[in-house]
């Protein structure tokens, strides 16, 4: 198992290099020039050239990438063109709120999806099952920004239960309840589409497990439905659900970008949108690198959970004991 982890971590190195190179090229080929954003109109072209040289944009793109990669390996992520602050400090301030939003929304999605999907599977083709399918398709087909604006309109304007934006109340104590009230709407905007996706998978897993022989044998012995679910079904369903959750981490991260913008949540999404508007290359490259690391670690964690949930799965190399 340890050999497998080491091998996967070593594979992540060339993957990160390739992703960083591709991101660097795309960011620098995008329309717009950060030097033009910082210079007042009407200045001489020589001033623009000097500004580009000072920002390191006058060299060939391969030389810029080499300098950037060397600085990253040395722990220097550069400085923002707009705020002149260290990029690593700016990202560090936003990672916590983003992880909080992603974690709470993922937890809410699963808490909704498991009972909802299991009930739909147990009552296949009933009226409730058909209504559940319609609701699920509606939820994960609704654009995130539209769902967020609708939640603000309903639960912040018409029925003022929750604040529409921000993470804290201005001048407030910034306690747990204050953060929870501000978190409710953006977490719901991310959780509801995810719940629609997970519910359909849970329903499919329920039907697949019920079609096997061992649930039928347990029912023939008089096992109640709750025991059947807890002992015989949930663990067998988790393999598929772990795969689905691992695949949904990148869309969840992208959804957090939209939620940050709609609800003014102080996460990485808002930082990314501000950096795009300002053509802030160092911040964009840093955010893309963090996103790549999160996704690669999520995939690695998914593979390791397989082994823990189902001991029949082995990731051992030749001569190495199984996990």
Buried (B, 14 or more C-beta within 10 A) or exposed (E): BEBBBEEBEEEBEEEBEEBBEEBBEEBBEEEEBBBEEBBEEEEEEEEBEBBBEEBBBBEEEEEBBEEBBEEBEEEEBBBBBBBEEBBBEBBEBBBEBBBBBBEBBBEBBBEBBBEBBBBBBBEEEEEEBEEBBEBBEEBBEBEBBEBBBEBBEEBBEEEEEBBBEEBBBEEEEEEEEBBEBBBBBBBBBBBBBBBBBBBBBBBBBBBBBBEEEEBEEBBEEEBEEEEBBEEBBBEBBBBBBBBBBBEBBBBBBEBBBBBBBBBBBBBBBBBBBBBBEBBBBBBBBBBBBBBBEBBBEBBBEBBBBBBEBBEEBBBBEEEEEEB
